């Protein structure tokens, strides 16, 4: 998000004020901005004629675009970039938003639960689709299989980083308790320490190697585990519905294309570029590698604990988004996330101290 020095030299203070006013007015109104509007709403100390002349120059230099001959101007990708890098002032979050964040991200539950809390909060505050991408270097630590009924098993998978996933296996045949114990033992012997991203292949090897005696039941169990682990680790939240209220989505075809786009794993993977130096990554419009994202902005932030990368928090929306509020919100969320993990770790420690082993 650093300023581009070459561009900085091109704009004098008057052009900067006018460009900033156009960007902020367009973000608020979603209507092309004319010189008369700038004079009336922003109290600029220039005449309409001067502003028109400067807006024309900004258009020629690629910072503004004119959608129609008689319309005002809107920011281009270059204009948004210059605004974000050089002109934008980060807004302060309202006490209402701060209270909502603090009350919702409470530090209880495993890392997945906290990530889910974050996704809900960001979507609620920003009305923008939120994508949470988990780090896939986590490994399996323990697997438990619990008999719920004669043909129903609960499988609980616990990872080294504290993530807990569970799934239900519906069996075609009944299963005895001693069989469950054997399966649980063999699963842990073969899968403990396996990276989550390699679990699918490891499960296939387990069936071939050790579980032929009860492969029918194990197929039901392993298929349930595979289904749970194959669920996309990217979580799209209710912000998808909220964002469709924006003027950019009055065309139903554009709505369909947007929903299809953000639901496509390959497109999202392409959009989520690596964050440099633990800073926000802001990719605007045509800066995106993925052509289908040329009308959108992707803002991402790495989430870490003790300098260990745990995942990425991203929002995806039209180029006409409130950059100032979005950036302030994500930065505050990052701080809250770190605090929540500390609380979560302390809670686990207290539980351990209160256990039978902890009291010895």
Residue pairs with C-beta under 8 A, 6 or more apart in sequence:
1 84
1 85
1 279
1 280
1 282
2 85
3 85
3 86
4 81
4 82
4 85
7 78
7 82
7 86
8 86
10 61
11 19
11 63
11 82
14 46
14 50
14 54
15 54
15 57
15 58
16 86
16 87
17 44
18 38
18 44
18 46
18 51
18 54
18 55
18 58
19 58
19 63
19 64
19 75
19 79
19 82
19 83
19 87
20 83
20 87
20 88
21 33
21 38
21 41
21 42
21 44
22 33
22 38
22 55
22 58
22 64
22 73
22 74
22 75
22 79
23 75
23 79
23 80
23 83
23 87
25 33
25 37
25 38
25 41
25 42
26 32
26 33
26 74
26 75
26 320
27 320
27 321
27 322
27 323
30 246
30 247
30 248
30 320
31 72
32 66
32 67
32 68
32 71
32 72
32 73
32 74
33 72
33 73
33 74
34 71
34 72
34 73
35 48
35 49
35 51
35 52
35 55
35 72
36 48
37 72
38 44
38 51
39 46
39 47
39 48
39 51
44 51
46 54
55 64
55 73
58 64
58 73
58 79
59 65
59 66
59 73
62 76
62 78
62 79
63 75
63 76
63 78
63 79
63 82
64 73
64 74
64 75
64 76
64 79
65 73
65 74
65 75
65 76
65 79
66 72
66 73
66 74
67 74
74 320
75 83
75 319
75 320
76 285
77 284
77 285
77 286
77 287
77 319
80 284
80 285
80 297
80 319
80 323
81 284
81 287
83 323
84 282
84 284
84 323
88 323
88 324
88 327
89 324
90 324
90 327
90 328
90 331
91 324
91 325
91 328
92 328
93 101
93 325
93 328
93 329
93 332
97 125
97 329
98 332
100 121
100 124
100 125
101 121
101 125
101 332
101 333
101 336
102 336
104 117
104 120
104 121
105 114
105 117
105 118
105 121
105 333
105 336
105 337
105 340
106 117
106 340
106 343
107 114
107 339
107 340
107 341
107 342
107 343
107 344
107 347
108 343
108 344
108 347
109 117
109 344
110 162
110 163
110 164
110 344
111 161
111 162
111 163
111 310
111 341
111 344
112 134
112 163
112 164
112 165
114 337
114 340
114 341
114 344
115 132
115 134
115 235
115 303
115 311
116 132
116 235
117 340
118 130
118 132
118 303
118 313
118 333
118 337
119 130
119 132
119 235
119 237
119 313
120 237
120 238
121 333
122 128
122 130
122 237
122 239
122 313
122 315
122 329
122 330
122 333
123 129
123 130
123 237
123 238
123 239
123 242
124 238
124 239
125 329
126 239
126 315
126 317
126 321
126 322
126 325
126 326
126 329
127 239
127 242
127 243
127 245
128 239
128 242
128 243
128 315
128 316
128 317
128 321
128 326
129 236
129 237
129 239
129 240
129 243
129 262
129 315
129 316
129 317
130 235
130 236
130 237
130 239
130 313
130 314
130 315
131 234
131 235
131 236
131 262
131 268
131 272
131 312
131 313
131 314
131 315
131 316
132 233
132 234
132 235
132 311
132 312
132 313
132 314
133 233
133 234
133 268
133 272
133 311
133 312
133 314
134 163
134 233
134 310
134 311
135 309
135 310
135 311
136 195
136 196
136 197
136 233
137 195
137 197
138 159
138 160
138 161
138 163
138 195
138 196
139 159
139 160
139 193
139 194
139 195
139 196
140 157
140 158
140 159
140 160
140 191
140 192
140 193
140 194
140 196
140 199
141 158
141 159
141 160
141 192
141 193
142 157
142 158
142 188
142 192
143 155
143 156
143 157
143 158
143 184
143 187
143 188
143 191
143 192
144 155
144 156
144 158
144 184
145 153
145 154
145 155
145 156
145 180
145 183
145 184
145 187
145 221
146 153
146 154
146 155
146 156
147 153
147 154
147 175
147 177
147 180
148 154
148 168
150 174
150 175
151 170
151 171
151 172
151 173
151 174
151 175
152 168
152 169
152 170
152 171
153 168
153 169
153 171
153 175
153 180
153 220
153 221
153 224
154 166
154 167
154 168
154 169
155 166
155 167
155 168
155 169
155 221
155 224
155 225
155 228
156 164
156 165
156 166
157 164
157 165
157 166
157 225
157 228
157 229
158 164
159 165
159 196
161 310
162 344
162 348
165 228
165 229
166 228
167 224
167 225
167 227
167 228
168 224
169 220
169 221
169 223
169 224
170 220
170 224
171 217
171 220
172 216
172 220
173 216
173 217
175 214
175 217
179 214
179 217
182 214
183 211
183 214
183 217
183 218
183 221
186 206
186 210
186 211
187 206
190 202
190 205
190 206
190 209
190 210
191 199
191 202
191 203
191 206
194 202
196 229
199 225
199 229
200 226
200 229
200 230
203 222
203 225
203 226
206 218
206 222
207 215
207 218
207 219
207 222
211 218
232 265
234 265
234 268
236 262
236 263
239 315
240 259
240 262
243 249
243 258
243 317
243 318
244 255
244 258
246 317
246 318
246 320
248 254
248 295
248 318
248 320
249 255
249 258
257 292
261 267
261 292
261 293
262 268
262 316
267 290
267 292
267 293
270 288
270 289
270 290
270 293
271 283
271 288
271 289
271 290
271 293
271 298
271 314
271 316
272 298
272 300
272 312
272 314
273 281
273 283
273 289
273 300
274 281
275 281
275 300
275 301
275 302
275 312
278 302
278 304
280 299
280 300
280 301
280 327
280 330
280 331
281 298
281 299
281 300
281 301
282 297
282 298
282 299
282 323
282 327
283 293
283 297
283 298
283 299
283 300
284 297
284 319
285 293
285 294
285 295
285 296
285 297
285 319
286 294
288 294
288 296
288 298
293 316
295 318
295 319
296 316
296 317
296 318
296 319
297 316
297 317
297 318
297 319
297 321
297 323
298 314
298 315
298 316
299 314
299 315
299 323
299 326
299 327
299 330
300 312
300 313
300 314
301 312
301 313
301 314
301 330
301 331
301 333
301 334
302 309
302 311
302 312
302 313
303 309
303 310
303 311
303 312
303 313
303 334
303 337
304 310
304 338
305 338
305 341
313 330
313 333
313 334
313 337
315 321
315 326
315 330
352 358
353 359
